[in-house]
Amino acid sequence: MLLRHHLPLVADLGGEVLDAMVETAAYVVQQAPPIAQPTTFLRLLNVPGDEKEAALQEGMLNLASPLRFEVPTTAFKEIPGSAFSYWAGLSILSQFSQQPAFKPSAGYAAVGLQTSDDLRFVRLWYECFSNNWKPFSKGGRFSLFYGPLDTNVLWGENGLELKAWAHQVGGAGQRTFVQFIFTLRLV
């Protein structure tokens, strides 16, 4: 869409707009090729719901508003998936075209193992008395970037029970386990 249309305006409204717990955005699409004129982004994510209308008007009318960002949409084409990272600034966005991609030059990042039933498959390290349990980095808010390996996952017979359960409840199959198998090689 970015390569075929121009977006003159995007309002990133966040939550508290609809009667549902979802993030919302409103945008105007112009049926014209992208042009050098920037897109106006209005960032209302942290504005309380009852103040969003006034903040939207202020962002539209006040060119110096801290809620307002002017970015050419062509700046996003270098970002994988063309994410609208409008708040990052052009100097940051330009790094996507100037620096090598993380994968494959530096490493591989992926979603790790998700058991979807931690009560059954995850234990603290001191609860595990057999070789069927392997170190498992659970992650979460408390360990966004690094955390001690204080949890283990049931991985006897190469994860046979966990894999069988995953196939039974949703056919998650091998893709759920690819990253974890890579992690096991490091431990």
N, C-alpha and C positions, 0 to 999 in steps of 0.2 A: 504494500500500500504506500509506503514512504517513497518509493521510486516512481509512482504513478500519480500521486495526489499531493496537494498542499494542505497542511493543517494550519489555518490561521490562528485558531484558539483551542487550547486544551485546559479545562478546569479539573484539577486533581482534588476532588472533594473529600476523599477519605470516608470515614464512617459517620454515623448519626445523620444520614440523609434519607434513607429509606427505612421502612419498618422492619428491616432485617439486619443481621449482623454481617454486613458486607461492605467492602470498600467500593466507592463509586467514582466515576469520572464522566465528564461531559465534554464533547469536542465538536468542532465544526470541520467538515471535510469539503474541500473545494475541488471540483473536478477539473484539475489543471495539473500539469507537471510541477514538481517541487521547484520553487523559485528561490532566489537569493534572499528574499524577504524572510525574516525569522518568524517562528511560531511564538505566540505569547502563551506561556504556561502560568497558570495561577495555582499556587500550592496552598491548599486549605486543609491539609491533613490534620494539623493540630488546633484548628479553630473549632470551638464548641459548636454543636449543632444549631443552637438558637442564634448564633452569631454568623453563620456561614453566608447568609444572604447579604448582610451588610459588608462582610469581608470581600465577597465576590464583586460587589459594586465598587468598593474601594480599590481593589486590584485592577479592575477594568479602567477606572477613571484616573488613577494616580500612577503615572509612569515611573515614579520613584518608589513605589510600594515594595516592601520587603517580601511580599507574597508573589511578586511578579518576576518572571524570568523570560528573557527573550533569547531564543536559541534557534538557529537554522536547523530544520529537521534533517538536512543532509549530514549534520554532525553525528547523527546516530547510526548511519549506515555501516560504520566500522565496528560497532559493538555487536558481538554475537547475539542474534535474535533481535537486533535493532531496538533494544530497550530504551525507553524514554527517560534517561538519566539527566534530565534537564537541570537539576540543582547542582550538578557536579562542576559545571564550568567548562569552558572550551579547552583550557589547558589540560584538564584531566581527560576529557573526551578524546583529545588528539593523541593521547598515549596509546589508545587502542590501535592506531595505525602506525605509530612510531616504534612500538616495542614488540618483541616476538610474543606469540601466543604462549600461554602457560603450558597448554598441551599441544604438541608433544615435546617442546623444547625443555621444559623444566619439570614436568610431572603430570600427574593424572588426578583429577578431583572428581569425586562422584558421591552419590548418596550411599551411605554404608548400610549394613544389615539392619533391617527393621523386622522385628519378630511379630509385631502386632498382638502379642500375648506375652508381655514381660513377666507376669505372675507365674507363667508356666515355664518359660525358657530362660529367664535371667535370674541370677543369684549374686549376692555379694561374695567376694573372694573367700571369706572365711566360712561360708556355708557349703563349699564344694570339696568333697572328699574323694573324687575319682578323676581319672583322666578324660572323662566325657565332657568336662567343662573347660572352655578356652577363654583367655582374656578377651574382654569386650569393652570397647569405648562407647558407652551409652550416649554421651553428649548431653545436650540440653542447655537451658539458660545459664546454669552454673558453670559450664565448661565449654564456652563457645569455640575456643581455639585450642585449648590444651586441657587435659584432665588426667589424673592418675587412673590407671587401669584397676579400679576397685570392684568392677563387676565382671562376671563370667557369663557365658552363654552356653547352653546345652548343645554340644557339637560332637557327641559320640557318633561313631561310624560315619564320619564326614557329614554330620548334620542331617542324618537320615530322618529322624523324627520331625525336626523343624521343617525340612523340605516337604515331607509328606503332608504335614499340616498346612503349609502354604498352598500346595496344589489343591488340597481339599476345600479350603475356604475361599480361594479366589484365583487359582491358577497362576500365582505369582511366578512360579518356576525359577529357573536359573538366574534371571536378571536380578532378583532380590539378593542373591548370594555372591555375585561376582566380586564386589568390592571387599566383602568379608574374607573370601578365599585369598585375595591379594594381601589383605592385612595379616592373615595367618602366616604367610611366608616371612613377614617381618618380625614376628614374635618369637 
